[in-house]
Amino acid sequence: MSLTAHQFQRWIDKRYELRVTCVGQRPFPAEIHAGSEASRIDFRRDYDSLTYRVCALPAPVESGLRRLMKTLELHYLACDVLVDQDGEWFLVDINPNGQWGFVPELRVPITRALADLLEGNE
């Protein structure tokens, strides 16, 4: 008999998603705006319909991510966040190997931050 793990949560009517990539203590947040019904469900389902906007994080979110990275002893982190219609933030997942290259404006800054971290210049 085989079993599959499942995780269920209530549907969140998102205004937009964020991918927040953290390198060392530096966050690189980008809003991800869905342009199709498929990407409203999950942005990975229709990359061609997405638009991105580099943004700033609210201070409590940024400090929370720093504490999370310190607690988990991570130097790199990519997390996905949903912001609902009322502006409430929901952490979806934490990924220690998450991709960043799909946000064009952040490719170079994140690559440089990773290089600095690896060279000990963080």
C-alpha positions as YAML, in Angstrom:
chain: A
units: angstrom
residues:
- id: 1
  name: MET
  ca: [0.00, 0.00, 0.00]
- id: 2
  name: SER
  ca: [1.39, 3.42, -0.89]
- id: 3
  name: LEU
  ca: [0.49, 6.64, 0.86]
- id: 4
  name: THR
  ca: [0.88, 10.23, -0.21]
- id: 5
  name: ALA
  ca: [1.36, 13.13, 2.18]
- id: 6
  name: HIS
  ca: [-1.05, 16.01, 1.79]
- id: 7
  name: GLN
  ca: [-1.19, 19.48, 3.21]
- id: 8
  name: PHE
  ca: [-4.40, 21.48, 3.01]
- id: 9
  name: GLN
  ca: [-5.06, 25.10, 3.77]
- id: 10
  name: ARG
  ca: [-7.84, 27.53, 3.06]
- id: 11
  name: TRP
  ca: [-7.85, 29.35, -0.25]
- id: 12
  name: ILE
  ca: [-6.31, 32.82, -0.06]
- id: 13
  name: ASP
  ca: [-7.64, 35.30, -2.60]
- id: 14
  name: LYS
  ca: [-4.30, 36.87, -3.37]
- id: 15
  name: ARG
  ca: [-3.73, 40.37, -4.61]
- id: 16
  name: TYR
  ca: [-0.20, 39.26, -5.57]
- id: 17
  name: GLU
  ca: [2.61, 36.94, -4.54]
- id: 18
  name: LEU
  ca: [6.17, 37.70, -3.57]
- id: 19
  name: ARG
  ca: [9.37, 35.78, -4.01]
- id: 20
  name: VAL
  ca: [11.75, 36.99, -1.35]
- id: 21
  name: THR
  ca: [15.31, 35.84, -1.87]
- id: 22
  name: CYS
  ca: [17.68, 36.46, 1.03]
- id: 23
  name: VAL
  ca: [21.44, 36.29, 0.69]
- id: 24
  name: GLY
  ca: [23.23, 36.69, 3.99]
- id: 25
  name: GLN
  ca: [21.27, 39.44, 5.68]
- id: 26
  name: ARG
  ca: [20.16, 41.08, 2.42]
- id: 27
  name: PRO
  ca: [16.57, 40.55, 1.24]
- id: 28
  name: PHE
  ca: [15.66, 40.84, -2.44]
- id: 29
  name: PRO
  ca: [11.85, 40.96, -2.65]
- id: 30
  name: ALA
  ca: [9.82, 41.04, -5.83]
- id: 31
  name: GLU
  ca: [6.07, 41.18, -6.28]
- id: 32
  name: ILE
  ca: [4.71, 38.66, -8.76]
- id: 33
  name: HIS
  ca: [1.47, 39.68, -10.43]
- id: 34
  name: ALA
  ca: [-0.64, 37.02, -12.10]
- id: 35
  name: GLY
  ca: [-1.77, 37.64, -15.65]
- id: 36
  name: SER
  ca: [-3.88, 34.52, -16.18]
- id: 37
  name: GLU
  ca: [-6.23, 32.29, -14.27]
- id: 38
  name: ALA
  ca: [-3.58, 29.55, -14.14]
- id: 39
  name: SER
  ca: [-1.02, 31.91, -12.59]
- id: 40
  name: ARG
  ca: [-3.59, 33.16, -10.06]
- id: 41
  name: ILE
  ca: [-3.63, 29.61, -8.70]
- id: 42
  name: ASP
  ca: [0.16, 29.21, -8.76]
- id: 43
  name: PHE
  ca: [2.55, 31.59, -10.52]
- id: 44
  name: ARG
  ca: [4.68, 28.66, -11.74]
- id: 45
  name: ARG
  ca: [1.84, 27.49, -13.98]
- id: 46
  name: ASP
  ca: [2.13, 30.38, -16.48]
- id: 47
  name: TYR
  ca: [5.41, 32.30, -16.37]
- id: 48
  name: ASP
  ca: [4.63, 34.08, -19.66]
- id: 49
  name: SER
  ca: [1.65, 35.89, -18.09]
- id: 50
  name: LEU
  ca: [3.54, 37.26, -15.08]
- id: 51
  name: THR
  ca: [4.74, 40.76, -14.35]
- id: 52
  name: TYR
  ca: [7.27, 41.57, -11.63]
- id: 53
  name: ARG
  ca: [7.96, 44.58, -9.47]
- id: 54
  name: VAL
  ca: [10.93, 44.90, -7.16]
- id: 55
  name: CYS
  ca: [9.61, 46.20, -3.85]
- id: 56
  name: ALA
  ca: [10.46, 46.87, -0.22]
- id: 57
  name: LEU
  ca: [9.43, 44.66, 2.68]
- id: 58
  name: PRO
  ca: [7.59, 45.95, 5.73]
- id: 59
  name: ALA
  ca: [10.08, 46.23, 8.62]
- id: 60
  name: PRO
  ca: [8.45, 43.44, 10.69]
- id: 61
  name: VAL
  ca: [8.59, 41.02, 7.74]
- id: 62
  name: GLU
  ca: [12.23, 41.84, 7.02]
- id: 63
  name: SER
  ca: [13.28, 41.42, 10.65]
- id: 64
  name: GLY
  ca: [11.30, 38.18, 10.87]
- id: 65
  name: LEU
  ca: [13.13, 36.78, 7.85]
- id: 66
  name: ARG
  ca: [16.48, 37.70, 9.39]
- id: 67
  name: ARG
  ca: [15.52, 35.92, 12.61]
- id: 68
  name: LEU
  ca: [14.34, 32.89, 10.62]
- id: 69
  name: MET
  ca: [17.63, 32.69, 8.72]
- id: 70
  name: LYS
  ca: [19.63, 33.02, 11.92]
- id: 71
  name: THR
  ca: [17.54, 30.37, 13.69]
- id: 72
  name: LEU
  ca: [17.87, 27.94, 10.78]
- id: 73
  name: GLU
  ca: [21.54, 28.88, 10.24]
- id: 74
  name: LEU
  ca: [20.94, 29.68, 6.58]
- id: 75
  name: HIS
  ca: [22.97, 31.99, 4.35]
- id: 76
  name: TYR
  ca: [20.54, 31.72, 1.44]
- id: 77
  name: LEU
  ca: [16.77, 31.49, 1.45]
- id: 78
  name: ALA
  ca: [13.96, 31.91, -1.06]
- id: 79
  name: CYS
  ca: [10.45, 32.10, 0.27]
- id: 80
  name: ASP
  ca: [7.06, 32.62, -1.28]
- id: 81
  name: VAL
  ca: [4.51, 34.90, 0.29]
- id: 82
  name: LEU
  ca: [0.91, 35.72, -0.61]
- id: 83
  name: VAL
  ca: [-0.65, 39.12, 0.04]
- id: 84
  name: ASP
  ca: [-4.43, 38.97, 0.17]
- id: 85
  name: GLN
  ca: [-6.99, 41.58, -0.88]
- id: 86
  name: ASP
  ca: [-6.88, 43.14, 2.62]
- id: 87
  name: GLY
  ca: [-3.08, 43.44, 2.60]
- id: 88
  name: GLU
  ca: [-2.50, 40.56, 5.03]
- id: 89
  name: TRP
  ca: [0.70, 38.56, 4.42]
- id: 90
  name: PHE
  ca: [0.88, 34.74, 4.39]
- id: 91
  name: LEU
  ca: [4.11, 32.75, 4.29]
- id: 92
  name: VAL
  ca: [3.65, 29.87, 1.84]
- id: 93
  name: ASP
  ca: [7.00, 28.12, 1.90]
- id: 94
  name: ILE
  ca: [10.68, 28.36, 2.68]
- id: 95
  name: ASN
  ca: [13.13, 26.99, 0.17]
- id: 96
  name: PRO
  ca: [16.89, 26.83, 0.84]
- id: 97
  name: ASN
  ca: [17.49, 26.17, -2.90]
- id: 98
  name: GLY
  ca: [14.88, 28.46, -4.47]
- id: 99
  name: GLN
  ca: [15.41, 29.98, -7.89]
- id: 100
  name: TRP
  ca: [15.86, 33.70, -8.42]
- id: 101
  name: GLY
  ca: [16.67, 34.03, -12.11]
- id: 102
  name: PHE
  ca: [13.08, 34.40, -13.26]
- id: 103
  name: VAL
  ca: [12.86, 37.95, -11.84]
- id: 104
  name: PRO
  ca: [14.84, 39.91, -14.45]
- id: 105
  name: GLU
  ca: [15.61, 43.00, -12.31]
- id: 106
  name: LEU
  ca: [17.08, 40.87, -9.51]
- id: 107
  name: ARG
  ca: [19.32, 38.51, -11.50]
- id: 108
  name: VAL
  ca: [22.45, 40.65, -11.30]
- id: 109
  name: PRO
  ca: [22.01, 41.98, -7.73]
- id: 110
  name: ILE
  ca: [21.39, 38.50, -6.30]
- id: 111
  name: THR
  ca: [24.25, 36.98, -8.28]
- id: 112
  name: ARG
  ca: [26.59, 39.70, -6.96]
- id: 113
  name: ALA
  ca: [25.35, 39.17, -3.40]
- id: 114
  name: LEU
  ca: [26.00, 35.42, -3.72]
- id: 115
  name: ALA
  ca: [29.49, 36.09, -5.07]
- id: 116
  name: ASP
  ca: [30.18, 38.47, -2.18]
- id: 117
  name: LEU
  ca: [28.95, 35.87, 0.31]
- id: 118
  name: LEU
  ca: [31.12, 33.13, -1.21]
- id: 119
  name: GLU
  ca: [34.16, 35.45, -1.21]
- id: 120
  name: GLY
  ca: [33.57, 36.34, 2.44]
- id: 121
  name: ASN
  ca: [32.68, 39.95, 1.62]
- id: 122
  name: GLU
  ca: [29.17, 39.76, 3.08]
...
